[in-house]
């Protein structure tokens, strides 16, 4: 649905300009879309702007308002932004008695520790979060916590069970690496291999579209699929991976 939004800029601007905390929290959907399309910088910028919007209205979020947004901040933003996000999480903790809050807190703290603190503490918190999400019947977040704990295989099985196609393909690419330059690649199509070779040469989507007689939108969709299968989040990471995987002459 998000990919079909007629005027994303308008919707984002409206959310950022509102005092409605829930609407600001819903910007997490656009950030997740950016991440799925390999636009990590854009996603981080949007998450940062969402934090600024929450701060500008002195937000006191209720349970369910902004937890997904805060988890994305913990997973992708810098430590300064994570500390800012923690302020809003603390507001939720102070006013919440719902079981999901403790689960979100455990996963938030796990992501923070895994990135900027004690790895063993992060793993322990991620395992605790997985148990909590399992207890309340939230399989998507259980799987995300399991992945954070390094239990990718278990996470993959849950993603498959709930029909989360994006995360299935992303994790399969991690667990079962694709031979980018061989003929027996299990997931990449011929067109994707063709486009990946042009990406590694530094061609833009527009240049690739012109060379292959495709629409720029089609190329962007192929690049998004390639990023997902390569388990990378940006074009730069993709190029680095392709270069390191290319046969040495």
N, C-alpha and C positions, 0 to 999 in steps of 0.2 A: 504494500500500500504506500509506504514511504517513497519508493522509487517512482511512483506515479503522481506524486504531489505536483500540481501545476506550478506552484510558486513557492518553492522552498524558502527562498530569502524572505518572503513576506511572512510566512508562518514562523520562521525562526525569530524574526524581528518582533513580531507580536508577542511571542512567548517571553523574549528577553525584556520587553518593555512592560510586561504585566506585573501586578503584585500577587498574582495567583501562583502559589508555590507549586501546586500540582502541575500546572502548565509548564513551568520552568523545568520541573523534573522530567517531563515527557520529552525534553530535548535529548534525553539519553537514546531515544530511538534513532534520531538523526546521527548521533555520534557512532552508534553501532553500525549504521549503514555505511558511514565513511570508513570505518575500520574494515568492514567486509569488502569494501572496494579498494582497500590498500591506501586510503587517504589518512594515514596516522596523524600527520601534522594538523590537518583540518579538524579531525576529531578532537585532538587535544585542545586546539584553540577554542572549539565550541564548548567543551567541558569547562574550560577556564572562564569563558564568558558567562556560562550558566552559574558558576560559583559567584561571580561578580554580581549577577542579577539577584541571587539569593541574599547576598550581603547588602545590596542596596535597599532591599525592602525589609531588612532586619528579620529574615524569615525564621519562623518557629515551626518547622515542618512536622506534620503528624505522620504516624505509621502509614506507609504506602505511598507517600508523596514523592520522595526523592532517593530512596535506597538504591535503585538501579544506577542512577546517576553517580551517587557517591562511590559505589563499587567500581565503576569505570574510572573515576578519578584515582582511586587507590591502585588500579591495575596499570594505568597508562601515564598519569601525570607525574610531575616532580614532587619531591617531598614537601615543599612549601605549600603546594595546592592540596596535598593530602592532609596536612595539618589544618588547613582552612576547612576542608570537607568534614573533618572530625568534629568541628564545632557544631555542625548541623546534625551529625549523627548523635552527638550528646544531647541535643534538644529532643530528638526522638526517644532516646533511652529514658530521659527524665519524665516523659509523658506517656510511655507505652507499657502496656501489660500483655501485649500479644506475643505469642511464641516466636513469630518470625523475626522480631527485633533482635533477640539474642543470636539468632542464626546469622543475620546480616552483620552484626557486630563482629562475630567470630571470623567471618570471611573477610571483612574489611581489614581487621587486624592481621589476618594471615597474609593478605596481599601486601600490606605495608611492611611486615617483617621480612617476607621473602625478597622484597626489592631493596629495602634500606636498613634492615635490622639483622636479627639472628635467624638464619635459615632453619635451624631445627625448631625454633619456636614457631616460625611461620608454618612449617609442615604440621606441627601439632595442632595449631589453631585451625588449619584447613581441614584436618581430619575431624576435629570437633565440629566444625561448621557442617561438614558432610553428614555427620550423625544427626545433627539438629535438623537439617533440612529433610533428611530421610524420615525422621520422626513425625514431622508435620506434613509429609506427603508432597514435597516440592522437588520433583526429580530434576528439573532443569538446573536449579541452583545446587542441588546435591552433586550433580555431574561437574559443575564448574568448580566446586570445592574439591572434589576428588582430583580433578586435573591439577589444581593448584598444589595439592599434596603430592603430586608426582604419580598418581594412580590413573594414568591416561587410559589404560585398557578398560578399567571399570567405568570410567567416564564415557568412553566410546560406546560401550554396550547400552548405557542409559540414553545417550543421544540417539542411538539407533531405535531404541524402544519407543521414545516419544516422538520420533519423526523429525528430529532437528537436522535437516539435510546439510546445512552449512557447517555445523560443528562436526558432523560425521566426516565430511570430506576433509575438513581442516585437520582433524586428529588422525585420520587415516594417512594423510600425507606425512605426518610426523612419525607415526608408528611404522608405516610401510613406505619408506622413501622411494620417490620416483627416480628412475634413471633418465635424467633429462635428455641425454644425447643418444640413448640406445633406441633400438627399434621396438623393443618389447615393453614400452612404458604402459603401465596398467591403466592410468587414468587420463593422461594428456592426449588430446586429439591431435591429428596432424596439423590442423589450423593453429592450435595453441603452440605447438612446437615451432611452427613457422613464425608466429608473432613473437615468441620468446627470443628467437634468434635476432629479430630486429630490435627488440628491447635492449638486448645486451650490446647492440651497436650504438645505443643512445638515441634511437629514433623516438619522436613523440607519437602520441596516438594519432594526431592529424597526419603526420608523415606516413605512418604505417597504413592508415586508411587510404591515403592517396596511392601508395605503392601497390596495395592489394585490391584496390577497387572496392573497398568496403565503406560503410558509413562509420563516422567517428564513434558513434554510440555503440556499434557492434564491436569495434576494436576495444572500447572501454570495457565492455562486458567480458570479452575474452581475457583481457589483462586482469580483471577482477578474479576470474576463474583460475588463472595461472597463479596469482598471488595466494589464493586460498589453497590450491593444491601444493604449493611450495612451502606452505606454513610460514609465510613472511607477511609483513604488514605494510611494506612500502616498496616502491619501485627501486629505490636504492638498495634495499636488502635483497630484493630479487636479483638485481644485477650482480651483486656480490656473490650470491649463492650460485648463480649460473656460471660466473667466471671461475669460481673455485672448483666447480664440478666439470668444467670443460676439459677434454683430453689435452694433455701436454704434448707439444711437438718438439 
